[in-house]
């Protein structure tokens, strides 16, 4: 159980310091996105409340801008396909 708590705190510190996404954090620590999200939202609250508040703010920010990021990714994908086809 100690290893799980240490991993949770390490992921939270990483996310708070880099501003990375949950997916990026999960990839970095070799865990699933679901596990990373659960640890950062549920387990972290009992381990370190102040770090939890920082991470929560970051997660809320990412949730607020996700529609913009998704739209940008789609735009780039279609521009790329357009360039490949020579239009």
C-alpha positions as CSV (number, residue, x, y, z in Angstrom):
1,X,0.0,0.0,0.0
2,X,3.0,2.3,0.7
3,X,4.1,2.0,-3.0
4,X,0.6,3.0,-4.2
5,X,0.6,6.1,-2.0
6,X,4.1,7.0,-3.1
7,X,3.1,6.6,-6.8
8,X,0.0,8.7,-6.2
9,X,2.0,11.5,-4.6
10,X,4.7,11.3,-7.4
11,X,2.0,11.6,-10.1
12,X,0.4,14.5,-8.3
13,X,3.6,16.4,-7.9
14,X,4.5,15.7,-11.6
15,X,1.1,16.9,-12.8
16,X,1.1,20.0,-10.6
17,X,4.6,21.0,-11.6
18,X,4.4,20.3,-15.4
19,X,0.7,21.0,-16.1
20,X,0.5,17.8,-18.1
21,X,-2.8,16.0,-18.7
22,X,-4.0,12.9,-17.0
23,X,-3.3,10.9,-20.1
24,X,0.3,12.3,-20.3
25,X,0.8,11.6,-16.6
26,X,-0.5,8.1,-16.9
27,X,1.8,7.4,-19.9
28,X,4.8,8.8,-17.9
29,X,4.1,6.5,-14.9
30,X,3.1,3.5,-16.9
31,X,-0.5,3.2,-15.6
32,X,-3.9,3.4,-17.2
33,X,-5.6,6.8,-17.6
34,X,-8.5,5.5,-15.4
35,X,-6.1,4.5,-12.6
36,X,-4.2,7.9,-12.8
37,X,-7.5,9.8,-12.7
38,X,-8.8,7.8,-9.8
39,X,-5.6,8.2,-7.8
40,X,-5.4,12.0,-8.5
41,X,-9.1,12.6,-7.6
42,X,-9.9,10.1,-4.9
43,X,-6.8,8.7,-3.2
44,X,-4.8,12.0,-3.3
45,X,-7.6,13.8,-1.3
46,X,-6.8,11.7,1.8
47,X,-3.0,11.7,1.3
48,X,-2.2,15.4,0.8
49,X,-5.1,18.0,0.8
50,X,-3.1,21.0,-0.4
51,X,-1.5,19.0,-3.3
52,X,-5.0,17.7,-4.1
53,X,-6.3,21.3,-4.4
54,X,-3.5,22.2,-6.9
55,X,-4.2,19.1,-9.0
56,X,-7.9,19.6,-8.9
57,X,-7.4,23.1,-10.3
58,X,-5.3,21.7,-13.1
59,X,-7.8,19.0,-13.9
60,X,-10.6,21.6,-14.0
61,X,-8.6,23.7,-16.3
62,X,-8.0,20.8,-18.7
63,X,-11.7,19.9,-18.6
64,X,-12.6,23.5,-19.4
65,X,-10.3,23.7,-22.5
66,X,-10.8,20.2,-23.8
67,X,-13.3,21.3,-26.5
68,X,-10.7,23.7,-27.8
69,X,-7.9,21.1,-27.9
70,X,-10.2,18.6,-29.6
71,X,-11.2,21.1,-32.2
72,X,-7.5,22.0,-32.9
73,X,-6.5,18.4,-33.2
74,X,-9.3,17.8,-35.8
75,X,-8.3,20.9,-37.7
76,X,-4.7,19.8,-37.9
77,X,-5.8,16.3,-39.0
78,X,-7.9,17.6,-41.9
79,X,-5.2,20.1,-42.9
80,X,-2.7,17.2,-43.0
81,X,-5.0,15.1,-45.1
82,X,-5.6,18.0,-47.5
83,X,-1.9,18.5,-47.9
84,X,-1.3,14.8,-48.6
85,X,-3.9,14.7,-51.3
86,X,-2.5,17.9,-52.9
87,X,-5.6,20.1,-52.7
